[in-house]
Amino acid sequence: MKGLDLLPLCQEKGLPFFSYRLPDTEAVVVGVQRSPELELVSDFDALDISRKGFLVAPFLFGEGHPAYFLKADWEMDGESLVSLDWNSLETEEPSHPISLGQPATPLSKVDYFQRVNHLIEKIRQGEVGKVVFSRSLLSSTGQDFDWLGAYRQILAECTHAFVYCLYIPKEGLWMGASPELLLRKKGKNVETVALAGTMQASSSSWSTKNSEEQALVVRYIAEALRRSDVEEVKTEGPVSVLAGNVCHLKTFFSATLPDESKALSLLKALHPTPAVCGYPKQTAMALIRSTELTDRSFYSGFLGPVDGGNFDFHVNLRCMRVYADAAELFVGGGIMENSDAEDEWNETILKSKTMNRFVREKA
């Protein structure tokens, strides 16, 4: 049995698992936790990066919404043959995971316009500079959706993204292909990116709105690095990068920590960036909570492997949660003073196609 082939059996038995491939690499990692009991991490101060596993943090991490730490009791290459004896797993009685029921009813276009226009007015009144507003879309899969086949297809096509699939009994099955690194740490070296602005891959020039949105995120990250007293800061960009059927503006940052213990304070300062929340952070967060109907859950949170003090955390974008007969696709966009509700709506549809095509192809 190959590593990836094991995942449906793990889901059937109610065992948490994760699989991922880092951007521009070939190795697909599979990790399975032997017990259905999951470890919760309450906030950044409780995060232990000295261990080995996989962290899944929600958008509201640190505000009463814990992250999950998945242990890799079994870890293997995704496509290598598993030599361990899986007979005990196959005969084991399944645990009884909590049913997710049905996803929330998606926001109507009329309601979306009302809420986005409300946010634009708040921005024009000077209450906030930018707010990221999100919504979810439903795509029918039927009862026999081959989610493992969809994951393999995402791996094959999204080579420049952080591609993942994970299962948490209380939270369900998630998968995605994120174009955005939040923070990577290797020893004292750290890397991050500013990613904002969206246009069709066929478009030829960036709008003023998209350029301003990107510049805001760049300033925010540069300030977070400065406050963390990092050294040898290097910046490259912005450059236009392709992510599925859309392009984004991306600026790369690298730096050296004065002390490895500063890594978590930098992570806390970065999340959530204006690319997924807005600016100023607390004002934008309050408006998101009062305006959005969508429960973001893991969408626009962060996730990735942790290993002996190092980590590779990516913002959970271009993602979906799989239900019994449907997939819930999460999308959002940055609302600014010169935003147009119709354009923002169309941008969310464009972004949703990254994941939706894998659902449709496997439905």
Secondary structure as a PSIPRED ss2 file (coil, helix, strand):
# PSIPRED VFORMAT (PSIPRED V4.0)

   1 M C   1.000  0.000  0.000
   2 K E   0.000  0.000  1.000
   3 G C   1.000  0.000  0.000
   4 L H   0.000  1.000  0.000
   5 D H   0.000  1.000  0.000
   6 L H   0.000  1.000  0.000
   7 L H   0.000  1.000  0.000
   8 P H   0.000  1.000  0.000
   9 L H   0.000  1.000  0.000
  10 C H   0.000  1.000  0.000
  11 Q H   0.000  1.000  0.000
  12 E H   0.000  1.000  0.000
  13 K H   0.000  1.000  0.000
  14 G C   1.000  0.000  0.000
  15 L C   1.000  0.000  0.000
  16 P C   1.000  0.000  0.000
  17 F E   0.000  0.000  1.000
  18 F E   0.000  0.000  1.000
  19 S E   0.000  0.000  1.000
  20 Y E   0.000  0.000  1.000
  21 R E   0.000  0.000  1.000
  22 L C   1.000  0.000  0.000
  23 P C   1.000  0.000  0.000
  24 D C   1.000  0.000  0.000
  25 T C   1.000  0.000  0.000
  26 E C   1.000  0.000  0.000
  27 A C   1.000  0.000  0.000
  28 V C   1.000  0.000  0.000
  29 V E   0.000  0.000  1.000
  30 V E   0.000  0.000  1.000
  31 G E   0.000  0.000  1.000
  32 V E   0.000  0.000  1.000
  33 Q C   1.000  0.000  0.000
  34 R C   1.000  0.000  0.000
  35 S C   1.000  0.000  0.000
  36 P C   1.000  0.000  0.000
  37 E C   1.000  0.000  0.000
  38 L C   1.000  0.000  0.000
  39 E E   0.000  0.000  1.000
  40 L E   0.000  0.000  1.000
  41 V E   0.000  0.000  1.000
  42 S C   1.000  0.000  0.000
  43 D C   1.000  0.000  0.000
  44 F H   0.000  1.000  0.000
  45 D H   0.000  1.000  0.000
  46 A H   0.000  1.000  0.000
  47 L C   1.000  0.000  0.000
  48 D C   1.000  0.000  0.000
  49 I C   1.000  0.000  0.000
  50 S C   1.000  0.000  0.000
  51 R C   1.000  0.000  0.000
  52 K E   0.000  0.000  1.000
  53 G E   0.000  0.000  1.000
  54 F E   0.000  0.000  1.000
  55 L E   0.000  0.000  1.000
  56 V E   0.000  0.000  1.000
  57 A E   0.000  0.000  1.000
  58 P C   1.000  0.000  0.000
  59 F C   1.000  0.000  0.000
  60 L C   1.000  0.000  0.000
  61 F E   0.000  0.000  1.000
  62 G C   1.000  0.000  0.000
  63 E C   1.000  0.000  0.000
  64 G C   1.000  0.000  0.000
  65 H E   0.000  0.000  1.000
  66 P C   1.000  0.000  0.000
  67 A E   0.000  0.000  1.000
  68 Y E   0.000  0.000  1.000
  69 F E   0.000  0.000  1.000
  70 L E   0.000  0.000  1.000
  71 K E   0.000  0.000  1.000
  72 A C   1.000  0.000  0.000
  73 D C   1.000  0.000  0.000
  74 W E   0.000  0.000  1.000
  75 E E   0.000  0.000  1.000
  76 M E   0.000  0.000  1.000
  77 D E   0.000  0.000  1.000
  78 G C   1.000  0.000  0.000
  79 E C   1.000  0.000  0.000
  80 S C   1.000  0.000  0.000
  81 L E   0.000  0.000  1.000
  82 V C   1.000  0.000  0.000
  83 S C   1.000  0.000  0.000
  84 L C   1.000  0.000  0.000
  85 D C   1.000  0.000  0.000
  86 W C   1.000  0.000  0.000
  87 N H   0.000  1.000  0.000
  88 S H   0.000  1.000  0.000
  89 L H   0.000  1.000  0.000
  90 E H   0.000  1.000  0.000
  91 T H   0.000  1.000  0.000
  92 E C   1.000  0.000  0.000
  93 E C   1.000  0.000  0.000
  94 P C   1.000  0.000  0.000
  95 S C   1.000  0.000  0.000
  96 H C   1.000  0.000  0.000
  97 P C   1.000  0.000  0.000
  98 I C   1.000  0.000  0.000
  99 S C   1.000  0.000  0.000
 100 L C   1.000  0.000  0.000
 101 G C   1.000  0.000  0.000
 102 Q C   1.000  0.000  0.000
 103 P C   1.000  0.000  0.000
 104 A C   1.000  0.000  0.000
 105 T C   1.000  0.000  0.000
 106 P C   1.000  0.000  0.000
 107 L C   1.000  0.000  0.000
 108 S C   1.000  0.000  0.000
 109 K H   0.000  1.000  0.000
 110 V H   0.000  1.000  0.000
 111 D H   0.000  1.000  0.000
 112 Y H   0.000  1.000  0.000
 113 F H   0.000  1.000  0.000
 114 Q H   0.000  1.000  0.000
 115 R H   0.000  1.000  0.000
 116 V H   0.000  1.000  0.000
 117 N H   0.000  1.000  0.000
 118 H H   0.000  1.000  0.000
 119 L H   0.000  1.000  0.000
 120 I H   0.000  1.000  0.000
 121 E H   0.000  1.000  0.000
 122 K H   0.000  1.000  0.000
 123 I H   0.000  1.000  0.000
 124 R H   0.000  1.000  0.000
 125 Q C   1.000  0.000  0.000
 126 G C   1.000  0.000  0.000
 127 E C   1.000  0.000  0.000
 128 V C   1.000  0.000  0.000
 129 G C   1.000  0.000  0.000
 130 K E   0.000  0.000  1.000
 131 V E   0.000  0.000  1.000
 132 V E   0.000  0.000  1.000
 133 F E   0.000  0.000  1.000
 134 S E   0.000  0.000  1.000
 135 R E   0.000  0.000  1.000
 136 S E   0.000  0.000  1.000
 137 L E   0.000  0.000  1.000
 138 L E   0.000  0.000  1.000
 139 S E   0.000  0.000  1.000
 140 S E   0.000  0.000  1.000
 141 T C   1.000  0.000  0.000
 142 G C   1.000  0.000  0.000
 143 Q C   1.000  0.000  0.000
 144 D C   1.000  0.000  0.000
 145 F C   1.000  0.000  0.000
 146 D C   1.000  0.000  0.000
 147 W H   0.000  1.000  0.000
 148 L H   0.000  1.000  0.000
 149 G H   0.000  1.000  0.000
 150 A H   0.000  1.000  0.000
 151 Y H   0.000  1.000  0.000
 152 R H   0.000  1.000  0.000
 153 Q H   0.000  1.000  0.000
 154 I H   0.000  1.000  0.000
 155 L H   0.000  1.000  0.000
 156 A H   0.000  1.000  0.000
 157 E H   0.000  1.000  0.000
 158 C C   1.000  0.000  0.000
 159 T C   1.000  0.000  0.000
 160 H C   1.000  0.000  0.000
 161 A C   1.000  0.000  0.000
 162 F E   0.000  0.000  1.000
 163 V E   0.000  0.000  1.000
 164 Y E   0.000  0.000  1.000
 165 C E   0.000  0.000  1.000
 166 L E   0.000  0.000  1.000
 167 Y E   0.000  0.000  1.000
 168 I E   0.000  0.000  1.000
 169 P C   1.000  0.000  0.000
 170 K C   1.000  0.000  0.000
 171 E C   1.000  0.000  0.000
 172 G E   0.000  0.000  1.000
 173 L E   0.000  0.000  1.000
 174 W E   0.000  0.000  1.000
 175 M E   0.000  0.000  1.000
 176 G E   0.000  0.000  1.000
 177 A E   0.000  0.000  1.000
 178 S E   0.000  0.000  1.000
 179 P C   1.000  0.000  0.000
 180 E C   1.000  0.000  0.000
 181 L E   0.000  0.000  1.000
 182 L E   0.000  0.000  1.000
 183 L E   0.000  0.000  1.000
 184 R E   0.000  0.000  1.000
 185 K E   0.000  0.000  1.000
 186 K E   0.000  0.000  1.000
 187 G C   1.000  0.000  0.000
 188 K C   1.000  0.000  0.000
 189 N E   0.000  0.000  1.000
 190 V E   0.000  0.000  1.000
 191 E E   0.000  0.000  1.000
 192 T E   0.000  0.000  1.000
 193 V E   0.000  0.000  1.000
 194 A E   0.000  0.000  1.000
 195 L E   0.000  0.000  1.000
 196 A E   0.000  0.000  1.000
 197 G E   0.000  0.000  1.000
 198 T E   0.000  0.000  1.000
 199 M E   0.000  0.000  1.000
 200 Q E   0.000  0.000  1.000
 201 A C   1.000  0.000  0.000
 202 S C   1.000  0.000  0.000
 203 S C   1.000  0.000  0.000
 204 S C   1.000  0.000  0.000
 205 S C   1.000  0.000  0.000
 206 W C   1.000  0.000  0.000
 207 S C   1.000  0.000  0.000
 208 T H   0.000  1.000  0.000
 209 K H   0.000  1.000  0.000
 210 N H   0.000  1.000  0.000
 211 S H   0.000  1.000  0.000
 212 E H   0.000  1.000  0.000
 213 E H   0.000  1.000  0.000
 214 Q H   0.000  1.000  0.000
 215 A H   0.000  1.000  0.000
 216 L H   0.000  1.000  0.000
 217 V H   0.000  1.000  0.000
 218 V H   0.000  1.000  0.000
 219 R H   0.000  1.000  0.000
 220 Y H   0.000  1.000  0.000
 221 I H   0.000  1.000  0.000
 222 A H   0.000  1.000  0.000
 223 E H   0.000  1.000  0.000
 224 A H   0.000  1.000  0.000
 225 L H   0.000  1.000  0.000
 226 R H   0.000  1.000  0.000
 227 R H   0.000  1.000  0.000
 228 S C   1.000  0.000  0.000
 229 D C   1.000  0.000  0.000
 230 V C   1.000  0.000  0.000
 231 E E   0.000  0.000  1.000
 232 E E   0.000  0.000  1.000
 233 V E   0.000  0.000  1.000
 234 K E   0.000  0.000  1.000
 235 T E   0.000  0.000  1.000
 236 E E   0.000  0.000  1.000
 237 G E   0.000  0.000  1.000
 238 P E   0.000  0.000  1.000
 239 V E   0.000  0.000  1.000
 240 S E   0.000  0.000  1.000
 241 V E   0.000  0.000  1.000
 242 L E   0.000  0.000  1.000
 243 A E   0.000  0.000  1.000
 244 G C   1.000  0.000  0.000
 245 N C   1.000  0.000  0.000
 246 V E   0.000  0.000  1.000
 247 C E   0.000  0.000  1.000
 248 H E   0.000  0.000  1.000
 249 L E   0.000  0.000  1.000
 250 K E   0.000  0.000  1.000
 251 T E   0.000  0.000  1.000
 252 F E   0.000  0.000  1.000
 253 F E   0.000  0.000  1.000
 254 S E   0.000  0.000  1.000
 255 A E   0.000  0.000  1.000
 256 T E   0.000  0.000  1.000
 257 L C   1.000  0.000  0.000
 258 P C   1.000  0.000  0.000
 259 D C   1.000  0.000  0.000
 260 E H   0.000  1.000  0.000
 261 S H   0.000  1.000  0.000
 262 K H   0.000  1.000  0.000
 263 A H   0.000  1.000  0.000
 264 L H   0.000  1.000  0.000
 265 S H   0.000  1.000  0.000
 266 L H   0.000  1.000  0.000
 267 L H   0.000  1.000  0.000
 268 K H   0.000  1.000  0.000
 269 A H   0.000  1.000  0.000
 270 L H   0.000  1.000  0.000
 271 H C   1.000  0.000  0.000
 272 P C   1.000  0.000  0.000
 273 T C   1.000  0.000  0.000
 274 P C   1.000  0.000  0.000
 275 A C   1.000  0.000  0.000
 276 V C   1.000  0.000  0.000
 277 C C   1.000  0.000  0.000
 278 G E   0.000  0.000  1.000
 279 Y E   0.000  0.000  1.000
 280 P C   1.000  0.000  0.000
 281 K H   0.000  1.000  0.000
 282 Q H   0.000  1.000  0.000
 283 T H   0.000  1.000  0.000
 284 A H   0.000  1.000  0.000
 285 M H   0.000  1.000  0.000
 286 A H   0.000  1.000  0.000
 287 L H   0.000  1.000  0.000
 288 I H   0.000  1.000  0.000
 289 R H   0.000  1.000  0.000
 290 S H   0.000  1.000  0.000
 291 T H   0.000  1.000  0.000
 292 E C   1.000  0.000  0.000
 293 L C   1.000  0.000  0.000
 294 T C   1.000  0.000  0.000
 295 D C   1.000  0.000  0.000
 296 R C   1.000  0.000  0.000
 297 S C   1.000  0.000  0.000
 298 F C   1.000  0.000  0.000
 299 Y C   1.000  0.000  0.000
 300 S C   1.000  0.000  0.000
 301 G C   1.000  0.000  0.000
 302 F E   0.000  0.000  1.000
 303 L E   0.000  0.000  1.000
 304 G E   0.000  0.000  1.000
 305 P E   0.000  0.000  1.000
 306 V E   0.000  0.000  1.000
 307 D E   0.000  0.000  1.000
 308 G C   1.000  0.000  0.000
 309 G C   1.000  0.000  0.000
 310 N E   0.000  0.000  1.000
 311 F E   0.000  0.000  1.000
 312 D E   0.000  0.000  1.000
 313 F E   0.000  0.000  1.000
 314 H E   0.000  0.000  1.000
 315 V E   0.000  0.000  1.000
 316 N C   1.000  0.000  0.000
 317 L C   1.000  0.000  0.000
 318 R C   1.000  0.000  0.000
 319 C E   0.000  0.000  1.000
 320 M E   0.000  0.000  1.000
 321 R E   0.000  0.000  1.000
 322 V E   0.000  0.000  1.000
 323 Y C   1.000  0.000  0.000
 324 A C   1.000  0.000  0.000
 325 D C   1.000  0.000  0.000
 326 A E   0.000  0.000  1.000
 327 A E   0.000  0.000  1.000
 328 E E   0.000  0.000  1.000
 329 L E   0.000  0.000  1.000
 330 F E   0.000  0.000  1.000
 331 V E   0.000  0.000  1.000
 332 G E   0.000  0.000  1.000
 333 G E   0.000  0.000  1.000
 334 G E   0.000  0.000  1.000
 335 I E   0.000  0.000  1.000
 336 M C   1.000  0.000  0.000
 337 E C   1.000  0.000  0.000
 338 N C   1.000  0.000  0.000
 339 S C   1.000  0.000  0.000
 340 D C   1.000  0.000  0.000
 341 A H   0.000  1.000  0.000
 342 E H   0.000  1.000  0.000
 343 D H   0.000  1.000  0.000
 344 E H   0.000  1.000  0.000
 345 W H   0.000  1.000  0.000
 346 N H   0.000  1.000  0.000
 347 E H   0.000  1.000  0.000
 348 T H   0.000  1.000  0.000
 349 I H   0.000  1.000  0.000
 350 L H   0.000  1.000  0.000
 351 K H   0.000  1.000  0.000
 352 S H   0.000  1.000  0.000
 353 K H   0.000  1.000  0.000
 354 T H   0.000  1.000  0.000
 355 M H   0.000  1.000  0.000
 356 N H   0.000  1.000  0.000
 357 R H   0.000  1.000  0.000
 358 F H   0.000  1.000  0.000
 359 V H   0.000  1.000  0.000
 360 R H   0.000  1.000  0.000
 361 E H   0.000  1.000  0.000
 362 K H   0.000  1.000  0.000
 363 A C   1.000  0.000  0.000
